[in-house]
Amino acid sequence: MTRRLTPAERLAAVEKDLLLEEIALQSEWSQFLVEQAVFAAGLANETFDCNMLRDVLPEMGHGFLGAAINSLRTGGIIAHTGRAVPSTSPATHGHRLAVWALTGKGRAIAAERTARAQRRAAA
């Protein structure tokens, strides 16, 4: 039998849905930029977490961070390392954050981008 939600839980769910709608209404360009920031963090570091990204993203980018991580994970570009670190954001009270790394596929994409840029520069 399914447990019925309390009024507080229903209101919280509605508020969460409204926030998700607001994020979805943001431009695809914004999400693309956040995905590029996550990819760049993977290129620059052997492993990375959202603490590193929070400092380089504008405030509006924070709403896209989870979606960007999930998109790159689903695409096989990054993978969870099995480790976690505490969040440095006071608002999260030390919530655990996953540690990520580029996959072989992610590194291959980076190598292809570098080769393409070198070919353009040589032309």
N, C-alpha and C positions, 0 to 999 in steps of 0.2 A: 504494500500500500504506500502511496506517495504521501510524504509529509506536506502539510499545508503551510504555506509561508505566512509569517506574521505580517501585520500591517507595516512594521518598520522594514522588514525584509523586502516587501513588495515596493515600498517607496524607494529603497536603496537600489533595487533593480531598475526601476524606471529612471532614476537619476543616472545610473551607469549607462543605460541605453541611450539617454540623451547625450551624454558625453561621447559615446561611440559614434552617434550620428554626426555630432559636431566635428569630430576628427575625420570622419569619412567625407565631409563636405570640403575639407581643405584640399588644396590642389594636389594632383598627382606629382607635380614638380617638387613639392615640399617633401613628399615621401621618397622620391628618387634621390634627393640631396641627402637625406638621412641614411638611405641605403649606401650611398657612396661614402659617407663618413664612416659607417661601420666597416665597409670593405677596406677603406684606407687604414683604419685602425688595425685590421688584420694584416695588412701589408707591412705596416710599420712595427708591429710587435708580434712576437712568437705566440702570445696569448693576449687576450683583452677582455674587458668586462665593461658594463655600462657606467661604472664610476669614471672610467677614462673618457667616455663619450659625452657625459653630461657637461664637462668643462668646455667642449668645443662646439656644442650645439646651441643655437639660439633657443630661447624659451619655447617657441612654437614647435621646435623639433622634438622636444621630449615626448610629446603625445604620439609621435610616429616611431619612436625607438623600438618598442615591443613588436610592432608590425614589421619593421625593417629586419629585426633579428629573426623573426619567424619566417619571413619571406626568404632570406638568405639561407636559413637552416633548411627549409623545405626544398629549396633549389639545389641543395648539396654543396653550397659555396662555403659555409662555415659549419662547424660541428662543436657540440658541447664536449668539453674536455673531461667531464666527470667531477670537476672541482667547482667550488663556490667560494665567494668572498663576501664579507659584510658590506652593505651599502654605506657610503660615506655621507649620504644625504640625511640630514636630521629628520626630515619628514617621514622617512621609512623606518626609523628606529632600529637600524642595523639589519634590516631584512637581508637575507642571503641572495646574492646575485650569481648567476651562472658565469663561468669562465669559458670563453670561446676561442677557437683557432680556425684559420683557413684550412680547408681541405685540399687535397690534390687538385680537385676541379677548380677551386678558387685560385690556387697558384697558377694553374694552366691559363685561366682567363687573364690573370695579371701578366703572365709572360707574353701572351698574344697581344695584349694592349701595348706593352713595351715594344714589341717587334713592329707593330703597326705604326707606332709613333716614330720609331727610328727610320722606317721606310719612307714615311712622309717627310721627315727632316732631310733625308738624303736626296729626295726628288727635287 
